[in-house]
Amino acid sequence: MYSLLKRTRENFAPLHKLIFLVSLLAT
């Protein structure tokens, strides 16, 4: 369970950064 959560976090980290950059550009 914990390893699955960790893997999911690692996979979503780049996506989160991309969303953050897009939100900055959209302002």
Helices and strands as residue ranges (DSSP letters): H 2-26
